[in-house]
C-alpha cells in the first residue's frame, strides 16, 4: 500500500490515514493503531462510546465464555480489557458472609468475570481498566476484601451523589489527569476494605473511602476507579482516562512479537467505506479449517487478490480525490472464517468469533462516523467471481441495500448512466446487469450478509453495494488498471451523489 503498513498487531492492524497526518506517518516508524478492547459482560452503550471515541474498537464478551480455551483466546487476541460496573461480588470470594444489602452477580457473569480477570491479572501484562464493580473485582482478584455496605460501615451515602476525590500526587492516575483534586459522580455501595497484594491506593473521597487503586508495578497499566467516567462524556478531564488506557493498549501491542495480523482497518476522510472480506491468506490461531456441515452456500476458497485490489483502490481514490476512504480488509483466509455470512454459518470454532465481531464492528464504526460527519455515504464490498472473467456483477439485493440512494435520487442513481455502474461502463468495463436494465441481479452475486447488514434497506443512510469482479480483472498485472477504472467511476459517482464536505463545514459556510 501507498502508506506502507507493516504491522506486528496480532488481531487488528489499523491506521489513521487522514491527510493531515499522512506526512507525519511516513516520517515516523511508529504506527497509529486501533486496539481491540474487550468489555466484560456489558450492559450499556456508554462504555462502547467511551472506547470508540478514544480510538479503540470495543468487543463485548459474552458472560457464558468461561472455559479455559476461550479465556486463552481472549488473552491472546485482545489488546486491553475493561471491567465495567454491575452488581456485587459474592463475599465468599474474600471469606465473608453476605450483608443483607448485597445484590449478587448472576452465576454466569460471576464465573466468567472471575475466570477472565484471574487469567488477565496473572498471565498477561496487557492493560486493564476497572470501573466501579470492575475496580472492586481488581482488588478482590489481588487478594483484597470489600466493605459490603458503605452506609453501614461509614454512615455516608455514595449512591446517586457527587463528591470530591483527592489523588496521590506521585500516582499514574494523577499523571493521567494532570490534577490531584476534582469532582466525580458516585453510584456504589461497596468499596475497598483490605487492599489487595501488588496494589496501591491512589485516590480517596473526603470521608476516607477508597476511590481508586493501581498496580505498584510502574510498567503495568492496571487501574481501578469507583466513579463512572463513561457517564461523563462531556468532561474533557474524564476522557483523559480512556485516552490513556487506549494509548497504553497501543504501546503494549507494538511490543508483542506476533506477525499474523487478521484485520486491517483505516479511518478515512471520505464518506466511502471499502470492505474486502475474502482475500486474506493468514490462519487464525487455534482455529481449524471449516468443514461446512449444515452451512448454507458453503465456500472456503479465497477471492484472489481482492485484498490487494482494495488497497490499490484506496490509494487511487486518494490520488484522484485527495482524501482516503475508510478501509476494512480481512487478512485471514476464508477457510477459517467467512465474515460475509451470519454468525452461525461464518465460523465453526469459537476462537474465530472475536475476528468476526471485530470485522463487523469496524464497518459499523465507520458507518456511524460517516452518518455523523456527512449525513450519508457508500459502502463497497469487494468480491471475486468466476462466472465471467471480465465482468463486474452488481449486488444490492435488487436495490434493497441502496434504498437511501434511490429514495433520494431515483432509480437512475443505481442503474442509469450516472450511477456507479454507468460510470464503470464508461471506463470500458462489462457490467451485469447492463446499465439501464431492470433485469434482476444474478442470484449468486446479488449481495451477501455484509451489504445486507450494513446497507440502507432497513435504516440508516449508508448505501451498500457488493462488487463481484471477474478473475481477469484481479490478476496481478491488472490490479492497477482495474483500481484506476474503479476509482475513476467512484469519483464521478461521488461528484453526483455523495456529500462534498462534512456537515460541520456546511453549517459554517451557511453561518458565514
N, C-alpha and C positions, 0 to 999 in steps of 0.2 A: 504493500500500500504506500501511497504517497507520504503518509505521516509516519511510516516506519515503526509499527508496533512490534516489539519482540518481547513477549510477556513471559513471566515466570509465575503467573497467577493461577492457582490451582482450579478454580471453578469459573470465575468470570474474569475477563480482561476488559478494561474499559478506558476510554479516553474522553477528555473534554476537548473537542476539536473546534471550539468556537474560534472564528477568525482572529480575534484579538489575542488569542493565546497560542496560535499555531507557531509563530516565530519563536516564542519563549520555549515551547515544547521541543522544537528542533534543536535548540541550543543547549538543552538540558538532557541528561541521561535518565533522570527520574521520570516516571510516567504517572499521570493522574488516573486513578482507578476508582471504580465504584465497587466497594467491598460488599460482600453478601453478608447480611446481618440476620441471624436467627432471632426470632421473638417467640419466647416460650409461652404456649397456651394463651394467646392473645384474645382479649375480648373488648377491643376498642380501636377505632380508626386513628386516634390521636398519636399512638406510638408509630403507626405506619407513616403518618405525615411527618413526624419528627425525624425519622430516619431518612425518608426521601428528601426532605428539604435540606438535609445536612450532607447529601451526596452519597448515601448508601442505598442499597436495594434490599428492602425488607422481605423476609420469607417467614411466614407463620408456621410454626412447628406444631403438628397435631399431638395432643397430650396422650395419645394411645401408643406412640412410638417409643416405648421404654425398654425394648430389648437391646442387648449389647451390640448387635450388628448395626442397628440403626443409630444408636448413640455414637458408635465409632465413625459412622458415615458423617454425622453432623460435625464431629471434631475435625475430621479431615477436610470437609468441603466448605464449612462456614469460616468467615474471617473475623466475626465478632458475635457476641451473644448478649442480648438484652433480656433481663429477667423482669417482667412487669409486675404491677400491683395485683392484688386479689385478696381472697380470704386468708385464714390463719393456718400456719404450720402446726401439725399435731404436736402438742407439748411433750409427747413421749420421745420426740427426736432429741430433746435435751433433758430427759429424765424427770419430767414433772407431770402431775395430773392436770387436766384442763380446768381453767377458770370458767365459771358459768357464762361469761360473755364471749367465750371463744366460738368462732364460726369457722369450722374446719374446711380445708380444701377438699374437693371431691377426690375419691380414691385414685382415679386415673391420672388426674393432674398432679396429685401428690407424688405418686410413684414416678411419673415422668420427670417432673422437675427435680426431684431428689437424685435420680439416676443421672440426668443430664448435667446438673450442677456439680455433683461429686466428680464426674469424669472431666468436666471442663476445668475445675479447680486443680485437680491432682495430676492430670495427664496432658494439659495444654498450657501454653503460655500466651494464648490469644486473648485480646481484650474482653473484659466483662464489665457490664454496667447493670446494676440493680436499682430498681425504683420501688420504694415503699415495701411491699412484700418481698420484692427481689432483693432489697437491701437486707431484710431480715433473714432471707434464705442464705445470703453470703455469710452472715455472722454464724448461723447455725451450722452451715457446712464446714466452717472452720473450728467447730467445737464449742461455740458460744451458746448463750441462752437468751431468752427474751423476758421482758416484763409483759405478762399476758394481758394486762389491762391497765393502761396509763391512769385513768381516773382513780382506780383503787390504789395504785402504787404511789401516785404523786398528787392526787387530789386536784388535777387540772384536766382540761379537755384539749385534745389535739385533732378533733374531727370537725371539719367544716369551718375552720378558722384560718386566720393568717397570723404569723408571728415572725420575729427576727431570728436569724441564726448567726452565730459567730464562728468563723473558720480559723483554724490554726494557721498562722502566717507562713509557716515553712512547709505546708502541705501541697500535694499535687493539685488538690481541689482549689485552693486559694490561688495557685498559679494559673489555673484554667480561667477562673472568674476575674482575676485581677483585682479582687476586692475581698475583704475579710468580714464584712457585715452587710446583710441585706435581708429583705423580707421575702418569705415564701408562703405558699399555700400549705394546708395540712389536712390529711384525711385518714390518719392512722390511730389505732387504739393500742398498738403494741410497739415496743422499742427494744433496743439492745440493753441487756442486763449484764451478764458476764461476757466480756469481749472474747471473740474467737482468736485462736492462735494465728500469728502472722498478720494480724490486722492492727490498725491504729485508729483511734477516734480523732476525727478531724473537724467535726462541727457539732455544736450543741445549741439548743434553744436557751433563752434566759432562765427557764425553770430547771435546767440541768439535764434535760432529756437528750440522748444521743440522736443527732440528725444526719450524720454521715460518717462512713468509715472508708478506709482504703488500705491497700496492701502495704506492708512495711518494706517490700521489695521495690526500690525506686525504679527498677526497669520493667515492672509489671503494671499495666493499666488494669486495675481491678478496683472499682469504686461502687459504693452503695449510698444512695441518698434517700431519706424518708419522705421528702416532699415530691411533688409531681411536676417536673419541669415541662413535660409534654403537654400539660394542661395550661401552660403559659406561652403559647406560640407567639404572642405579641411582644414578649420580653427578649430584647437583644441579649441581655445578660444570661438568661437561662438557655438560649440557643447555643451559647458557648460550650456548654457541657456536651451536647450532641456533636457539635463540630469537632471537639477534642477527641471524642470517642471514635468518630469516623476516621479522623486523621491517624489515630493510633492503629486502627484496623488496617489502613492502607500501608502504614510504615511496617507493621508486622508482616503483612502479606508479601511485601517486597523482599523480606528476608527468607521466605520459605524456598526450599530447594526444588519444588515441583516445576516441571516444564511441560505440563499437559493441560493447556487451557481448554476449557469446554465451551465458553460463550464469549464472543467479542461484542462489546457494546460501546457505541459512541453517542454522545449528546450532540444534537445538531442546532443549526441556526436557520433551517428552512422548515416549512410545515409539511415535510415529507419524511416518511419512515421507509427504510429499505430493510426487508427481512429475508434471510436465506437459511431455511431450516434443514436442508437436506444435502449440503455439500461437504459436510465435515468428514474428517478421516480419523480422528482420535478415538481411543477407547475411553470408557468411563470406569474409574477404579472400582473394583469389586462388583461389576455388573456384567453378567453373561450375555451372550447374543440372544436376541428374542427368537422364539420359536413360532409365534403367531397363532398359538392354539386359541380358538374362539375369537380371533381378531377379524374385524371386517376389513376387506381390501388390503390384506397383509402385503407389505412391501418392505424389504430390508436392504435394497441397493441404494447407493448414493446418487443424487443428481449431479453428475460430474461437473466440476468447475463452476457451479453456481455460486460458491463462496468467493472464488477469485473474481468472477464476473461482477458480483455485488461490490467488492472492494474497488474494482476499477470504475464501476458506475458512480460510486460515491466520489472518487477522485475527479471524474469527468464532470459531474454536476458542480463540484466546487470550482473547476476551471471555467465552466460556462456561466455560472450564476454568482460566483464569488463567495459562496457560502456552502456549508456542508449539510447533508441531510442527517437525520437520526439513522443509526445503523445497528441492527441486531443480527449476528451471524452465529450459527451453530458450528462449533469445531468438533463436536462428537459425531461419530458415524451413526447413520440411521439404523444400523442393525442392532444398536444398543438402546436407542430411544428415538421415537418419532413424535416431535412436538406438534406436528400437523394432524394429530388425532386426539380424540377425547382421552382423558387420563386412563380409563380402563383398558384402552387399546394402545396406548402410547408406550408403555413400558411393562416389563414383567418382573422387574426387581425393584424393590422399594428404594434401593440405593440410587436409582435414577431419578427419583421424584424431585429432589432438590433442583437438578438441572432443568427439569420440565417446568417447575414452578418459576424458576428464575428467568427462563426464556420468555414466558408469557408476562411475567411481572415487568420485564424490561420494555416490552411492547406497550403494556398498559401505562407505564410511567411516561413513555414518550408520547403516547396518545393523549394522556391527560394534560401534559405540558403544552402540546400543540393547541388543544382546545382553549386552555387558559391564555396562551400568548397570542394566538392568531384567530381563534374562533372556529376554524375548520381546516382540514388538511387531507392528506392522501397517504395511505399505506400500500406499498407494493411488495407482494410476497413472491420471491423469485424462485422458480422451479425449472426442472428439465423434463422433456417428454421425448419419446422415441417414435411417435406416430408419424411425424413429418419433420425431417431433419432441418428444414429451412423456415419453418413456420413458428409463429407465436400464437398460442391459444389464449383466449380471454376467459377468465374465471371470476365471475361475480355472483354466482348462484342466480344467473339470469336477471341480474340487476338488483337483487336483494341487498347485497353488501355495499351498494352505491346509491342508496335511496336519498341520502342527503344531497348528493351531486345532482341527480335528476330532478329532485323536487325544487332545487334552486335554479337550475339552468335548462331543464328539459331533457328529453331522451337523447337529443343530438350530442349532449355533453358526454355520453357514454359510447354511442355508436357512430356519430357523424364525423364529418371531415375534420372538425376542430377538436374532436375527442382525442384522448391519448392514443387510441388505436388508429384514428385517422392520421395523426401526426406520425405514428410509426410507419404507416403505409407510405407516407410521403418520402420516407428515407429509403424505400425500396424493400422493406421487409414484408413478408407474407403474413396476413392476419386471418385468424379463424375465430368466429365467423367473420366474413368480409365486412368492410366498412359500409355503413348504411343498411346492413342486412338485419332483419328482425328474426332471423333464424336463431333457434335456441343454442346455447353453448354446448360443447361436447360433454357428454355425461361423465367422462373420465377426468375432465380437466376444468370443471365448472366452478371450482373454488372449494377449498378444504376448511379444516377447523380453524386455522389462523384467521382467514378473512371473515369467516362466519362469526367468530368470537369478537374480533376487534373492529369489524366494519360497522356500517351505519344502518343495518337492516332493522334494528330494534330501537336503538337510541344513540345519541352522540352525533358528532359532525365530522368524524374522520372516515372517509370512504376507503374501502379496501378492495384491491384488485389482485388476483393471482395471475402472474405471467408465466406461462409454460413455454419454454424456449426449446427448439429443436437442437439435436446433438451437434449439427454442423456449426450452429451459432455459438456453441460453447467450447469448440476446440481451442487449444492454446493459441494458435495463430489468429483466431477470430475474436478473441476476448476483447482486445482494444477496439477494433472496428465495431463490434456489437455494442460495447459500452458507449461508444461515441454516438451511435444512432439512437440508442435508448435515451441517453442524456439530452440529445437534441429534441427528441419528441417530448420528453418530460418538461423541458424548458419551455417549449411552445405551449404545451398544455397548461403549465403553471401560469404563464402570462395571461391566459384567458380565464382560468377557473380557480386559481389559488390566491390567497391573500398576498399582497406585495410587501406588507410591513406588519409588524406586531400591533396588536390592539392599542397598546400604550402609546406608540408613536402616532397612531391615528388620532387618539384623544388629544395629544399635544398639538398636532397640526390644526385640529379643529379649534382649540383654545387660542392658538396664535392667530 
